[in-house]
Amino acid sequence: MKSENARQPRAPKIENPKPVPSINSGQALSQAEGSKLECGFTLIEVTVAITLLALIIATLYGSFHLSEKAMVKAQARAEESQGLRTFHSFLGEYIHSAYPYRASARDAAVYFIGDDRGVEFVSSLSTGLGGRGMSKVRISAELVGNRGATLTLEEEMPVRVSDKDSGSGGYRNSVVLAEGLKGLRLEYLDSQSQDENWVDEWDGRQRRSLPRAVRLIHRGERGAEIRWVFPIMMRVLTP
């Protein structure tokens, strides 16, 4: 028999673990969804961002478009101004060099016939043959519907001012100086008047002299009247 005083084996001592907080599954799910919502954008925010981006793109496109149109207009005006300056210089050289041409030394009539649509005279300038010799010049305006007038310069060598001088051969050249000129007319400054008297016709056969200047008038794109005055340098040769 075993003695009652025999020692019983001791049970191992188990320490109480720390309490683990319980997590509710519904609460954990709501926290996860909240974190996801905090990292994204709402539909209103996306719509506002797209609208602002569209406005910025439209503003930039409009600015570039206006800049391009302004540049095209400026270039067109520059080309038009350059063309007008060339036209002015070319026409002025011929009129400046108008010569008091007479059919003979005994004839006092000067060959210079002009009206409000054209003028015909003899010039000491001849660009067609390198400036050598005199040429018969005719400047005329032809109306082309509602598009304005076309101004043309015709040059002829040798000089023929009467039917007796007409014949074949020689040199002829025609140049279109300008197109679409509105309200075009020519005027002539009276050389026999002390005051500034402009007339719309000039016949050198009757007046026996050249006008002091020729004035060309037309309207610009905006309707403003443009006046170009071409003095005649060789009128001092007429008696």
C-alpha positions as YAML, in Angstrom:
chain: A
units: angstrom
residues:
- id: 1
  name: MET
  ca: [0.00, 0.00, 0.00]
- id: 2
  name: LYS
  ca: [1.13, 3.45, -0.83]
- id: 3
  name: SER
  ca: [1.60, 5.84, 1.95]
- id: 4
  name: GLU
  ca: [-0.83, 8.75, 2.02]
- id: 5
  name: ASN
  ca: [1.97, 11.03, 2.82]
- id: 6
  name: ALA
  ca: [3.52, 10.35, -0.54]
- id: 7
  name: ARG
  ca: [3.99, 13.57, -2.45]
- id: 8
  name: GLN
  ca: [1.67, 14.19, -5.35]
- id: 9
  name: PRO
  ca: [3.19, 15.61, -8.54]
- id: 10
  name: ARG
  ca: [2.59, 19.34, -8.94]
- id: 11
  name: ALA
  ca: [0.56, 20.59, -11.90]
- id: 12
  name: PRO
  ca: [2.35, 23.05, -14.13]
- id: 13
  name: LYS
  ca: [1.62, 26.69, -13.34]
- id: 14
  name: ILE
  ca: [-0.12, 28.46, -16.21]
- id: 15
  name: GLU
  ca: [0.07, 32.17, -16.24]
- id: 16
  name: ASN
  ca: [-2.97, 34.12, -17.37]
- id: 17
  name: PRO
  ca: [-2.36, 35.46, -20.92]
- id: 18
  name: LYS
  ca: [-2.98, 39.11, -21.68]
- id: 19
  name: PRO
  ca: [-6.46, 39.78, -22.88]
- id: 20
  name: VAL
  ca: [-6.73, 40.13, -26.64]
- id: 21
  name: PRO
  ca: [-9.15, 42.84, -27.71]
- id: 22
  name: SER
  ca: [-11.99, 41.51, -29.70]
- id: 23
  name: ILE
  ca: [-12.50, 43.02, -33.18]
- id: 24
  name: ASN
  ca: [-15.91, 43.28, -34.59]
- id: 25
  name: SER
  ca: [-15.99, 42.15, -38.23]
- id: 26
  name: GLY
  ca: [-18.47, 44.87, -39.24]
- id: 27
  name: GLN
  ca: [-16.35, 47.59, -37.67]
- id: 28
  name: ALA
  ca: [-13.21, 46.30, -39.44]
- id: 29
  name: LEU
  ca: [-15.01, 46.31, -42.80]
- id: 30
  name: SER
  ca: [-16.20, 49.88, -42.33]
- id: 31
  name: GLN
  ca: [-12.70, 51.04, -41.44]
- id: 32
  name: ALA
  ca: [-11.26, 49.39, -44.57]
- id: 33
  name: GLU
  ca: [-13.88, 51.01, -46.80]
- id: 34
  name: GLY
  ca: [-13.19, 54.37, -45.15]
- id: 35
  name: SER
  ca: [-9.49, 54.12, -45.91]
- id: 36
  name: LYS
  ca: [-10.26, 53.30, -49.53]
- id: 37
  name: LEU
  ca: [-12.59, 56.28, -49.86]
- id: 38
  name: GLU
  ca: [-10.00, 58.60, -48.41]
- id: 39
  name: CYS
  ca: [-7.46, 57.57, -51.14]
- id: 40
  name: GLY
  ca: [-9.82, 58.12, -54.21]
- id: 41
  name: PHE
  ca: [-11.80, 60.97, -55.90]
- id: 42
  name: THR
  ca: [-15.47, 61.57, -56.03]
- id: 43
  name: LEU
  ca: [-17.39, 61.89, -59.30]
- id: 44
  name: ILE
  ca: [-17.92, 65.61, -58.71]
- id: 45
  name: GLU
  ca: [-14.18, 66.20, -58.26]
- id: 46
  name: VAL
  ca: [-13.40, 64.31, -61.48]
- id: 47
  name: THR
  ca: [-16.06, 66.29, -63.38]
- id: 48
  name: VAL
  ca: [-14.74, 69.63, -62.09]
- id: 49
  name: ALA
  ca: [-11.16, 68.67, -63.01]
- id: 50
  name: ILE
  ca: [-12.15, 67.65, -66.54]
- id: 51
  name: THR
  ca: [-14.14, 70.88, -66.97]
- id: 52
  name: LEU
  ca: [-11.21, 73.03, -65.84]
- id: 53
  name: LEU
  ca: [-8.85, 71.14, -68.14]
- id: 54
  name: ALA
  ca: [-11.22, 71.66, -71.07]
- id: 55
  name: LEU
  ca: [-11.44, 75.39, -70.32]
- id: 56
  name: ILE
  ca: [-7.65, 75.71, -70.17]
- id: 57
  name: ILE
  ca: [-7.24, 73.86, -73.49]
- id: 58
  name: ALA
  ca: [-9.94, 76.00, -75.13]
- id: 59
  name: THR
  ca: [-8.29, 79.20, -73.87]
- id: 60
  name: LEU
  ca: [-4.87, 78.14, -75.13]
- id: 61
  name: TYR
  ca: [-6.28, 77.11, -78.51]
- id: 62
  name: GLY
  ca: [-8.12, 80.41, -78.84]
- id: 63
  name: SER
  ca: [-4.97, 82.35, -78.03]
- id: 64
  name: PHE
  ca: [-2.92, 80.43, -80.58]
- id: 65
  name: HIS
  ca: [-5.68, 80.79, -83.18]
- id: 66
  name: LEU
  ca: [-5.93, 84.56, -82.69]
- id: 67
  name: SER
  ca: [-2.14, 84.88, -82.81]
- id: 68
  name: GLU
  ca: [-2.01, 82.95, -86.06]
- id: 69
  name: LYS
  ca: [-4.77, 85.07, -87.62]
- id: 70
  name: ALA
  ca: [-3.03, 88.27, -86.54]
- id: 71
  name: MET
  ca: [0.24, 87.03, -88.01]
- id: 72
  name: VAL
  ca: [-1.43, 86.11, -91.31]
- id: 73
  name: LYS
  ca: [-3.11, 89.54, -91.51]
- id: 74
  name: ALA
  ca: [0.14, 91.33, -90.70]
- id: 75
  name: GLN
  ca: [1.97, 89.35, -93.36]
- id: 76
  name: ALA
  ca: [-0.74, 90.07, -95.93]
- id: 77
  name: ARG
  ca: [-0.64, 93.79, -95.13]
- id: 78
  name: ALA
  ca: [3.14, 93.80, -95.35]
- id: 79
  name: GLU
  ca: [3.01, 92.12, -98.76]
- id: 80
  name: GLU
  ca: [0.33, 94.56, -99.91]
- id: 81
  name: SER
  ca: [2.35, 97.54, -98.67]
- id: 82
  name: GLN
  ca: [5.44, 96.21, -100.40]
- id: 83
  name: GLY
  ca: [3.49, 95.76, -103.62]
- id: 84
  name: LEU
  ca: [2.10, 99.30, -103.41]
- id: 85
  name: ARG
  ca: [5.57, 100.73, -102.77]
- id: 86
  name: THR
  ca: [6.91, 98.86, -105.82]
- id: 87
  name: PHE
  ca: [3.97, 100.08, -107.90]
- id: 88
  name: HIS
  ca: [4.47, 103.64, -106.65]
- id: 89
  name: SER
  ca: [8.19, 103.59, -107.41]
- id: 90
  name: PHE
  ca: [7.80, 102.03, -110.87]
- id: 91
  name: LEU
  ca: [5.02, 104.39, -111.95]
- id: 92
  name: GLY
  ca: [6.76, 107.42, -110.45]
- id: 93
  name: GLU
  ca: [9.95, 106.84, -112.42]
- id: 94
  name: TYR
  ca: [8.10, 107.08, -115.72]
- id: 95
  name: ILE
  ca: [6.03, 110.14, -114.76]
- id: 96
  name: HIS
  ca: [9.03, 111.94, -113.26]
- id: 97
  name: SER
  ca: [10.83, 111.44, -116.58]
- id: 98
  name: ALA
  ca: [7.98, 112.73, -118.79]
- id: 99
  name: TYR
  ca: [9.62, 114.59, -121.68]
- id: 100
  name: PRO
  ca: [8.17, 117.62, -123.56]
- id: 101
  name: TYR
  ca: [8.28, 115.79, -126.86]
- id: 102
  name: ARG
  ca: [7.51, 117.70, -130.08]
- id: 103
  name: ALA
  ca: [6.99, 116.19, -133.48]
- id: 104
  name: SER
  ca: [9.27, 118.84, -134.97]
- id: 105
  name: ALA
  ca: [11.30, 121.83, -133.85]
- id: 106
  name: ARG
  ca: [8.77, 124.21, -135.41]
- id: 107
  name: ASP
  ca: [5.80, 122.54, -133.71]
- id: 108
  name: ALA
  ca: [4.98, 124.03, -130.29]
- id: 109
  name: ALA
  ca: [2.56, 121.24, -129.38]
- id: 110
  name: VAL
  ca: [3.77, 118.93, -126.60]
- id: 111
  name: TYR
  ca: [2.77, 115.29, -126.68]
- id: 112
  name: PHE
  ca: [1.00, 114.74, -123.35]
- id: 113
  name: ILE
  ca: [-2.65, 113.66, -123.37]
- id: 114
  name: GLY
  ca: [-4.42, 112.70, -120.18]
- id: 115
  name: ASP
  ca: [-7.85, 112.36, -118.64]
- id: 116
  name: ASP
  ca: [-9.23, 110.92, -115.41]
- id: 117
  name: ARG
  ca: [-8.80, 107.32, -116.62]
- id: 118
  name: GLY
  ca: [-5.44, 107.35, -118.34]
- id: 119
  name: VAL
  ca: [-2.54, 109.32, -119.68]
- id: 120
  name: GLU
  ca: [-0.23, 109.05, -122.67]
- id: 121
  name: PHE
  ca: [3.13, 110.79, -122.98]
- id: 122
  name: VAL
  ca: [6.77, 110.38, -123.98]
- id: 123
  name: SER
  ca: [9.25, 109.49, -121.27]
- id: 124
  name: SER
  ca: [13.02, 109.75, -121.30]
- id: 125
  name: LEU
  ca: [13.06, 106.47, -119.35]
- id: 126
  name: SER
  ca: [12.93, 103.07, -120.96]
- id: 127
  name: THR
  ca: [13.26, 100.16, -118.57]
- id: 128
  name: GLY
  ca: [12.60, 97.62, -121.30]
- id: 129
  name: LEU
  ca: [15.88, 98.36, -123.07]
- id: 130
  name: GLY
  ca: [17.99, 99.14, -120.05]
- id: 131
  name: GLY
  ca: [17.08, 102.84, -119.88]
- id: 132
  name: ARG
  ca: [18.49, 103.71, -123.30]
- id: 133
  name: GLY
  ca: [16.43, 106.09, -125.40]
- id: 134
  name: MET
  ca: [12.94, 107.52, -125.06]
- id: 135
  name: SER
  ca: [9.73, 105.55, -125.01]
- id: 136
  name: LYS
  ca: [6.08, 106.23, -125.58]
- id: 137
  name: VAL
  ca: [4.17, 105.40, -122.41]
- id: 138
  name: ARG
  ca: [0.48, 104.82, -121.94]
- id: 139
  name: ILE
  ca: [-1.02, 104.38, -118.46]
- id: 140
  name: SER
  ca: [-4.64, 103.25, -118.48]
- id: 141
  name: ALA
  ca: [-7.24, 102.03, -116.01]
- id: 142
  name: GLU
  ca: [-9.79, 99.35, -116.91]
- id: 143
  name: LEU
  ca: [-12.78, 98.67, -114.68]
- id: 144
  name: VAL
  ca: [-13.37, 95.00, -113.89]
- id: 145
  name: GLY
  ca: [-16.90, 94.70, -112.51]
- id: 146
  name: ASN
  ca: [-17.15, 95.42, -108.80]
- id: 147
  name: ARG
  ca: [-13.54, 94.40, -108.13]
- id: 148
  name: GLY
  ca: [-12.20, 97.85, -108.98]
- id: 149
  name: ALA
  ca: [-9.84, 98.99, -111.71]
- id: 150
  name: THR
  ca: [-6.76, 97.36, -113.17]
- id: 151
  name: LEU
  ca: [-3.97, 99.84, -113.86]
- id: 152
  name: THR
  ca: [-1.73, 98.93, -116.81]
- id: 153
  name: LEU
  ca: [1.44, 100.53, -118.18]
- id: 154
  name: GLU
  ca: [2.35, 100.06, -121.85]
- id: 155
  name: GLU
  ca: [5.74, 101.02, -123.23]
- id: 156
  name: GLU
  ca: [6.59, 101.39, -126.92]
- id: 157
  name: MET
  ca: [9.86, 102.03, -128.72]
- id: 158
  name: PRO
  ca: [10.67, 103.78, -131.02]
- id: 159
  name: VAL
  ca: [8.41, 106.73, -130.28]
- id: 160
  name: ARG
  ca: [5.50, 107.08, -132.71]
- id: 161
  name: VAL
  ca: [3.08, 109.92, -131.99]
- id: 162
  name: SER
  ca: [1.29, 110.23, -135.33]
- id: 163
  name: ASP
  ca: [-0.17, 107.97, -137.98]
- id: 164
  name: LYS
  ca: [2.74, 108.82, -140.28]
- id: 165
  name: ASP
  ca: [5.15, 107.27, -137.81]
- id: 166
  name: SER
  ca: [3.14, 104.07, -137.44]
- id: 167
  name: GLY
  ca: [4.80, 100.94, -138.69]
- id: 168
  name: SER
  ca: [5.75, 97.45, -137.79]
- id: 169
  name: GLY
  ca: [8.66, 96.44, -135.64]
- id: 170
  name: GLY
  ca: [10.03, 98.01, -132.55]
- id: 171
  name: TYR
  ca: [9.68, 97.07, -128.92]
- id: 172
  name: ARG
  ca: [6.47, 96.89, -126.92]
- id: 173
  name: ASN
  ca: [5.90, 95.89, -123.35]
- id: 174
  name: SER
  ca: [2.84, 95.81, -121.10]
- id: 175
  name: VAL
  ca: [2.90, 95.57, -117.30]
- id: 176
  name: VAL
  ca: [-0.03, 95.31, -114.86]
- id: 177
  name: LEU
  ca: [0.81, 97.78, -112.10]
- id: 178
  name: ALA
  ca: [-2.07, 97.15, -109.70]
- id: 179
  name: GLU
  ca: [-5.43, 95.43, -109.50]
- id: 180
  name: GLY
  ca: [-8.60, 96.06, -107.54]
- id: 181
  name: LEU
  ca: [-8.13, 99.82, -107.17]
- id: 182
  name: LYS
  ca: [-11.41, 101.39, -106.02]
- id: 183
  name: GLY
  ca: [-12.40, 104.92, -107.03]
- id: 184
  name: LEU
  ca: [-9.35, 105.35, -109.26]
- id: 185
  name: ARG
  ca: [-8.87, 108.64, -111.08]
- id: 186
  name: LEU
  ca: [-6.03, 110.82, -112.38]
- id: 187
  name: GLU
  ca: [-5.61, 114.58, -111.98]
- id: 188
  name: TYR
  ca: [-3.08, 117.07, -113.33]
- id: 189
  name: LEU
  ca: [-1.58, 120.14, -111.68]
- id: 190
  name: ASP
  ca: [-1.94, 123.20, -113.88]
- id: 191
  name: SER
  ca: [1.49, 124.59, -114.71]
- id: 192
  name: GLN
  ca: [0.05, 127.89, -115.95]
- id: 193
  name: SER
  ca: [-1.64, 128.76, -112.66]
- id: 194
  name: GLN
  ca: [0.06, 130.32, -109.66]
- id: 195
  name: ASP
  ca: [-2.32, 128.54, -107.31]
- id: 196
  name: GLU
  ca: [-2.65, 124.81, -106.77]
- id: 197
  name: ASN
  ca: [-5.22, 124.02, -109.44]
- id: 198
  name: TRP
  ca: [-5.85, 120.35, -110.23]
- id: 199
  name: VAL
  ca: [-7.73, 119.48, -113.43]
- id: 200
  name: ASP
  ca: [-9.06, 116.14, -114.68]
- id: 201
  name: GLU
  ca: [-7.85, 116.60, -118.29]
- id: 202
  name: TRP
  ca: [-4.65, 117.75, -119.90]
- id: 203
  name: ASP
  ca: [-3.91, 118.21, -123.61]
- id: 204
  name: GLY
  ca: [-0.33, 119.30, -124.30]
- id: 205
  name: ARG
  ca: [-1.16, 120.07, -127.91]
- id: 206
  name: GLN
  ca: [-3.39, 122.94, -126.80]
- id: 207
  name: ARG
  ca: [-1.60, 123.97, -123.59]
- id: 208
  name: ARG
  ca: [1.83, 123.52, -125.18]
- id: 209
  name: SER
  ca: [3.40, 122.45, -121.90]
- id: 210
  name: LEU
  ca: [3.56, 119.62, -119.43]
- id: 211
  name: PRO
  ca: [1.59, 119.68, -116.17]
- id: 212
  name: ARG
  ca: [3.55, 120.34, -113.02]
- id: 213
  name: ALA
  ca: [2.54, 116.98, -111.52]
- id: 214
  name: VAL
  ca: [0.23, 114.01, -111.91]
- id: 215
  name: ARG
  ca: [-1.93, 112.89, -108.99]
- id: 216
  name: LEU
  ca: [-3.34, 109.38, -108.71]
- id: 217
  name: ILE
  ca: [-6.29, 108.94, -106.32]
- id: 218
  name: HIS
  ca: [-7.92, 105.73, -105.14]
- id: 219
  name: ARG
  ca: [-9.59, 104.32, -102.02]
- id: 220
  name: GLY
  ca: [-7.94, 101.92, -99.62]
- id: 221
  name: GLU
  ca: [-9.42, 98.80, -98.06]
- id: 222
  name: ARG
  ca: [-11.16, 100.80, -95.32]
- id: 223
  name: GLY
  ca: [-12.56, 103.36, -97.76]
- id: 224
  name: ALA
  ca: [-10.04, 106.08, -96.95]
- id: 225
  name: GLU
  ca: [-8.86, 108.15, -99.91]
- id: 226
  name: ILE
  ca: [-5.21, 107.69, -100.88]
- id: 227
  name: ARG
  ca: [-3.44, 110.33, -102.97]
- id: 228
  name: TRP
  ca: [-0.09, 109.92, -104.68]
- id: 229
  name: VAL
  ca: [1.55, 112.94, -106.30]
- id: 230
  name: PHE
  ca: [4.23, 112.49, -108.97]
- id: 231
  name: PRO
  ca: [6.03, 115.74, -109.91]
- id: 232
  name: ILE
  ca: [7.25, 116.08, -113.49]
- id: 233
  name: MET
  ca: [10.88, 117.08, -113.41]
- id: 234
  name: MET
  ca: [11.43, 118.03, -117.07]
- id: 235
  name: ARG
  ca: [8.63, 120.53, -117.43]
- id: 236
  name: VAL
  ca: [11.28, 123.29, -117.08]
- id: 237
  name: LEU
  ca: [12.38, 122.45, -120.63]
- id: 238
  name: THR
  ca: [9.13, 123.75, -122.07]
- id: 239
  name: PRO
  ca: [9.10, 127.44, -122.99]
...
